Amino acid sequence: MYFLLKFISFFIKKKFIFKIRKVHFPFTIISIELDIYYNKNWLELLGFGLINNNIFINNKIYIKGIAGGVGVDRLFMICYKLKYIKEVYD
């Protein structure tokens, strides 16, 4: 978790309020999402979890793994102080 917070701090360059939520993704077990407080709203920034072992077993792969993703467009939105995410794509 420390690594993820440092990663986000690198882009945001200031202190931020965050919360961690337990969520469900169909391909993972024990999944969480990290939200930050930005522009008077909670913004979902990243999610990750342990990959369900059945996915590996069904494909004859015998390892364990993690899955995760960062909303790059949301990081861009924060770095350039955009109010709405649609401004990233306009």
C-alpha positions as a Markdown table, in Angstrom:
| # | Residue | x | y | z |
|---|---|---|---|---|
| 1 | Met | 0.0 | 0.0 | 0.0 |
| 2 | Tyr | 2.9 | 2.3 | 0.8 |
| 3 | Phe | 4.2 | 2.0 | -2.8 |
| 4 | Leu | 0.8 | 2.9 | -4.3 |
| 5 | Leu | 0.5 | 6.0 | -2.1 |
| 6 | Lys | 4.0 | 7.1 | -3.1 |
| 7 | Phe | 3.2 | 6.5 | -6.7 |
| 8 | Ile | 0.2 | 8.8 | -6.5 |
| 9 | Ser | 2.1 | 11.4 | -4.5 |
| 10 | Phe | 4.7 | 11.5 | -7.3 |
| 11 | Phe | 2.0 | 12.7 | -9.8 |
| 12 | Ile | -0.2 | 14.9 | -7.5 |
| 13 | Lys | 2.7 | 16.7 | -5.8 |
| 14 | Lys | 0.7 | 17.7 | -2.7 |
| 15 | Lys | -1.0 | 16.0 | 0.2 |
| 16 | Phe | -4.3 | 14.3 | -0.5 |
| 17 | Ile | -7.1 | 12.6 | 1.3 |
| 18 | Phe | -7.8 | 9.0 | 0.3 |
| 19 | Lys | -10.0 | 6.1 | 1.3 |
| 20 | Ile | -9.7 | 2.4 | 0.5 |
| 21 | Arg | -12.8 | 0.4 | -0.3 |
| 22 | Lys | -13.2 | -3.4 | -0.5 |
| 23 | Val | -14.8 | -4.2 | -3.9 |
| 24 | His | -15.6 | -7.1 | -6.1 |
| 25 | Phe | -14.1 | -7.7 | -9.6 |
| 26 | Pro | -15.2 | -10.9 | -11.4 |
| 27 | Phe | -11.6 | -12.1 | -12.0 |
| 28 | Thr | -10.1 | -11.4 | -8.6 |
| 29 | Ile | -10.5 | -12.2 | -5.0 |
| 30 | Ile | -9.7 | -9.8 | -2.1 |
| 31 | Ser | -9.9 | -6.7 | -4.3 |
| 32 | Ile | -9.7 | -3.1 | -3.2 |
| 33 | Glu | -10.0 | 0.4 | -4.8 |
| 34 | Leu | -8.3 | 3.5 | -3.8 |
| 35 | Asp | -10.3 | 6.8 | -4.0 |
| 36 | Ile | -8.9 | 10.3 | -3.5 |
| 37 | Tyr | -10.8 | 13.4 | -2.6 |
| 38 | Tyr | -10.5 | 15.8 | -5.5 |
| 39 | Asn | -12.6 | 18.8 | -6.5 |
| 40 | Lys | -15.1 | 18.3 | -3.7 |
| 41 | Asn | -15.8 | 14.7 | -4.9 |
| 42 | Trp | -14.4 | 11.2 | -4.4 |
| 43 | Leu | -12.6 | 10.1 | -7.5 |
| 44 | Glu | -11.9 | 6.4 | -8.1 |
| 45 | Leu | -8.2 | 6.3 | -9.0 |
| 46 | Leu | -7.0 | 2.7 | -9.0 |
| 47 | Gly | -8.1 | -0.9 | -8.2 |
| 48 | Phe | -6.3 | -4.1 | -7.7 |
| 49 | Gly | -6.6 | -7.6 | -6.2 |
| 50 | Leu | -5.4 | -11.2 | -6.2 |
| 51 | Ile | -6.2 | -13.0 | -9.5 |
| 52 | Asn | -8.7 | -15.9 | -8.9 |
| 53 | Asn | -6.7 | -19.2 | -9.1 |
| 54 | Asn | -9.3 | -20.9 | -11.3 |
| 55 | Ile | -8.4 | -18.5 | -14.1 |
| 56 | Phe | -4.8 | -19.9 | -14.0 |
| 57 | Ile | -5.8 | -23.5 | -13.5 |
| 58 | Asn | -8.3 | -23.5 | -16.4 |
| 59 | Asn | -5.5 | -22.3 | -18.6 |
| 60 | Lys | -3.0 | -24.8 | -17.2 |
| 61 | Ile | -0.8 | -22.1 | -15.7 |
| 62 | Tyr | 0.3 | -23.0 | -12.1 |
| 63 | Ile | 1.3 | -19.6 | -10.6 |
| 64 | Lys | -0.4 | -16.9 | -8.5 |
| 65 | Gly | -0.8 | -13.3 | -9.6 |
| 66 | Ile | -2.1 | -9.9 | -8.9 |
| 67 | Ala | -4.1 | -7.6 | -11.2 |
| 68 | Gly | -4.2 | -3.9 | -11.0 |
| 69 | Gly | -4.9 | -0.7 | -12.9 |
| 70 | Val | -4.5 | 3.0 | -12.6 |
| 71 | Gly | -6.9 | 5.5 | -14.2 |
| 72 | Val | -4.3 | 7.3 | -16.2 |
| 73 | Asp | -6.9 | 9.7 | -17.5 |
| 74 | Arg | -7.8 | 10.6 | -13.9 |
| 75 | Leu | -4.1 | 11.2 | -13.0 |
| 76 | Phe | -3.9 | 13.5 | -16.1 |
| 77 | Met | -7.1 | 15.2 | -14.9 |
| 78 | Ile | -5.6 | 15.9 | -11.5 |
| 79 | Cys | -2.1 | 16.9 | -12.8 |
| 80 | Tyr | -3.6 | 19.5 | -15.2 |
| 81 | Lys | -6.3 | 20.7 | -12.7 |
| 82 | Leu | -9.2 | 19.8 | -14.9 |
| 83 | Lys | -12.7 | 19.9 | -13.4 |
| 84 | Tyr | -14.3 | 17.1 | -15.5 |
| 85 | Ile | -12.9 | 14.0 | -16.9 |
| 86 | Lys | -14.5 | 14.7 | -20.3 |
| 87 | Glu | -12.0 | 17.6 | -20.6 |
| 88 | Val | -9.2 | 15.1 | -21.0 |
| 89 | Tyr | -10.7 | 13.8 | -24.2 |
| 90 | Asp | -11.9 | 17.1 | -25.7 |
